[in-house]
Amino acid sequence: MTTARPGVEMAARRHPIYAAFVVHRVSGLVLALFLPLHFTLLATALGGAGALDAALAWTESPLVRLGEWGLVVLLSLHLAAGLRLLLIEFADWSGPRKNWIAGGCGFALAMGLAYALLLWQ
């Protein structure tokens, strides 16, 4: 049985690839938790237009708008991290993978800014 040297595990957790791993998993969990809420809101349409209008009026709250923005950013991060994993698995190119992480973060930031501009016009 071998044991890791003290500090080696912590050094690995400070690496950008570990951060990308955590972001991908956490964003996936948050998106999975959001889906039942989304489907519940959509199900109010079965109660008629009045029920749906009442439920949608709740979504005009600034806190809900901020949550929508956060979901867009998380979805963008999750997409970029998933594409990075697909490139690692299936692409022949093995260039600087830290650049893929930076590109994914830049993509998520751009999507978040674009959504914020559309949301708060």
Buried (B, 14 or more C-beta within 10 A) or exposed (E): EEEEEEEEEEEEEEEEBEEBBEBBEEBBEBBEEBEEEEEEBEEBEEEEEEEBEEBEEEEEEEEEBEBBBBBBBBBBBBBBBBBBBEBEEEEEEEEEBEEBBEEBBEBBEEBBEEBBEEEEE
